[in-house]
Amino acid sequence: MKAKTKTANKILLLGFPGNGLIGTFTVSYLISHLQMRLIGDINHPDMTPTLFVENGEILSPIRIYQKDNLYAIISDVPIFPEVAHEFVSSIAEFCQKNHIKKVIVPSGVDTQSTDSKDTKTYGLATHPSFEKLMYDNDLPKFIAGSIIGTDATVITVFRNYRIPLLMLYTSCHSFFPDPQASIFAITSLAKVLKIQVDTKDIQKRVDYLRIQHRSLMQETLDAIQQQEKQLPSKVPPIYR
Amino acid sequence: MIKRLDYNSIFQLGDDLEQKILSPLSCIKEHESKWVLEFDLPLVDKKDINVFVDSDQTIIVEAKLRESYCDEHQKSYQYEYFKKSLSMPKNVDSDNISAKFADGRLVITIPKTLQGKKIRIED
């Protein structure tokens, strides 16, 4: 597969486990298909010490990749609320240090529809520079809803650091790994990045990915439940 | 400590390597008039799924995989079935449970029964 980044500014893709594992599937697929280079990892003393071994190589669960002007940070473990703010702040500092001007985060949003034909990717931007990008790529705006957990931390921290952020919310099944919806997310992200990505490989492996990622999905749901416990029982309506 | 990627899945999800059984993910949602129970059953055909309710009001889902599933990290780990048992919610109409299967997801709808006595609204 040939892929070429046309964007001039440095961009960071951030993928971590959440609804339908959309962020994890999408960013890891792009890392693999763009053949991005591993340049570092992120550790935190409050996170359970974990390492993965892949073909004899020891890998940290949160890794940083790069290819030309494109950076990617992928987490293969859920981000628990105790560390979320510090974790995202360290990424924002990494962006400042490396002159990264834009951050894009693919994520999932729960949908009532079970029909994959209804799958859509919505954009939620913290900066007007992304508005045209959304319009040019037919990405409808995320108009209303409540955002909790790590996604909310990501938006808050990047706003505070004044680093433009685009959340790409793809409708998915919240409780099960949803690689099928991730294919839609990959296509939407590829359009935004102006790159070509062939999704045949992930299409072939959809069923296997659903089985393989059951444990990560379960751990992610546990983390989300932990975050929900800290919220008020009902999100108050916002009047403007 | 180096932890294997698949270590958790074996123990947390209750997979049974000896019997070649995988424990599927499931979720339950409560609605006004019903409970909706969902099971994620990839690599399964509709004809190979069995759903039972036993005398203890436990719902049991069994399904045969269309091909054996090999663990990516441990090739000798082979699975051929999904199986999971869950307790049914209380006050349900067991005679009118229905199920649908599409895109590898089994959706079981369990209607609620109205309990208690009716209170008359005074004039």
Chai-1 contact restraints between the chains, C-beta under 6 A:
chainA,res_idxA,chainB,res_idxB,connection_type,confidence,min_distance_angstrom,max_distance_angstrom,comment,restraint_id
A,T50,B,K3,contact,1.0,0.0,6.0,A-B,restraint_1
A,L51,B,I2,contact,1.0,0.0,6.0,A-B,restraint_2
A,F52,B,L5,contact,1.0,0.0,6.0,A-B,restraint_3
A,F175,B,C27,contact,1.0,0.0,6.0,A-B,restraint_4
A,F176,B,L25,contact,1.0,0.0,6.0,A-B,restraint_5
A,F176,B,D40,contact,1.0,0.0,6.0,A-B,restraint_6
A,D207,B,P42,contact,1.0,0.0,6.0,A-B,restraint_7
A,D207,B,L43,contact,1.0,0.0,6.0,A-B,restraint_8
A,R210,B,P42,contact,1.0,0.0,6.0,A-B,restraint_9
A,I211,B,P42,contact,1.0,0.0,6.0,A-B,restraint_10
A,I211,B,Y69,contact,1.0,0.0,6.0,A-B,restraint_11
A,R214,B,L13,contact,1.0,0.0,6.0,A-B,restraint_12
A,R214,B,L25,contact,1.0,0.0,6.0,A-B,restraint_13
A,S215,B,N8,contact,1.0,0.0,6.0,A-B,restraint_14
A,S215,B,S9,contact,1.0,0.0,6.0,A-B,restraint_15
